[in-house]
Structure formats: C-alpha cells, structure tokens
C-alpha cells in the first residue's frame, strides 16, 4: 500500500478514505455475521457496538484534551518520531489503536481455534493473512495519509500485524475457550466507528471527491479479502477446527 502510494503520488485524502472504508467493513463484518447466523440478536449486538463506540470515544476525547492542553503551538504537539505530531495525526494514531484492539480480539478467537486445527494449524496461515491484510492496509494508509512518513506507516502496520499472533499465543497459553469472545469482538468492532469517523471527516474536508473514492476502494478491498476467507474454508480444514471462531 505504501509503495503504491509513493509510486502514484496518492493524495492524503484518498489514503485516509481507503483506511476508513476498510475500517468500516471490519467494524460491520462480524456483527452482521452474528445477526445473520442468529448467534446474537440485533439488540445485544447494537448495545455492544454502542458500548464499544462510547468507550473509544471517551478515551480518545480524554487523550486529545490532554494533548491540546500541553500543545506547544496553535497546531503542533512536540515532535516524537521525527515529524511534528499534530492533533489530526494524533487522531490517526488513536484510530490505529482501535484497529489494534480489533486485532487482539480476533487473535483470541484464532488462539481458541489453533490447538484444534488440522496439521498443527498450517492451514490457518492463509486465512489469518487474509484477515490481517485489510488491517495492515488500513493502518498503513491512515498513518501515511496523516504523516507522509512511509517509515511510520510500515512500523505501525508491522505492530498491528503482531498483535493478532501475540493475543493468539496468550489465548493458547491461558487455555481459554470461546465463551464471551463474540461479545469482546463486537465491542472492538464498535470502537472502530467513532475513531475512523473523525478520520473520514478530516479526509472529506481535504478533498471530498478523492476521499469518497478512497472509501469505495477501501470497502471493496476489505470485502474481497474477508470474502476469500470463506473460499479457504471450503477447500481446507481450517473452519473444521473451530467454526464458531473463524467464520
């Protein structure tokens, strides 16, 4: 994603739109699956989404208020990683934190599935990659669009990529089962909505047409990646290990 952006000189509004489109699909995917499969009702899912959104909104508002109270100029915070950390940049980092929570929640579910997987989990590599690819693209696009730093975007994407496996290992070592993980996942999905809502507002203010195109591209990309997981389930024993954790 970063190489593509550098090669074609993509505008920040387009990249942030792509990140938001991906995030909105990630936030809606699992809740819609739970409702359609009748595993959870509309009211519990809506309540958990609202609770997750409220928690992220309250925490991010507190961070932003603390940052603005300590800012050193009208628009810039102290330099941390080689570029001035503006309020909008800080919002992008908070959004990536919401993606990290989503990765942790999904990693817990994968950790439940891994011990039961055929062939010591080797068939899980492709589905895990398909699930992780949209998150990495969202984080890379969001950070690169906000900071214009390809080093920072790659580092953020790499960190997000490790969150899922780390939480999966923790789930395996902790010996947890699948009870309650759907609720945690829906909470994490709810957190994506307000955090990337701020980002999409910023993108629309920069360039409405390019940010709208980015939203469409992000939605299509994330939907394609997540849909391919179902094809993997049809041709590998992946979903047979713990179908409630991976579909």
Secondary structure, DSSP 8 states (H G I E B T S, - for coil): -HHHHHHHT--HHHHHHHHHHHHHHHHHHHHHHHHHTTSS-HHHHHHHHHHHHHHHHHHHHHHHHHHHHT-SSSSEE--SSSS-EEHHHHHHHHHHHHHHHHHHHHHHHHHHHHTTSGGGGTTHHHHHHHHHHHHHHHHHHHHHHHH--HHHHHHHHHHHHHHHHHHHHHHHHHT--STTHHHHHHHHHHHHHHHHHHHHHHHHHH-HHHHHHHHHHHHHHHHHHHHHHHHHHHHSSHHHH-HHHH-
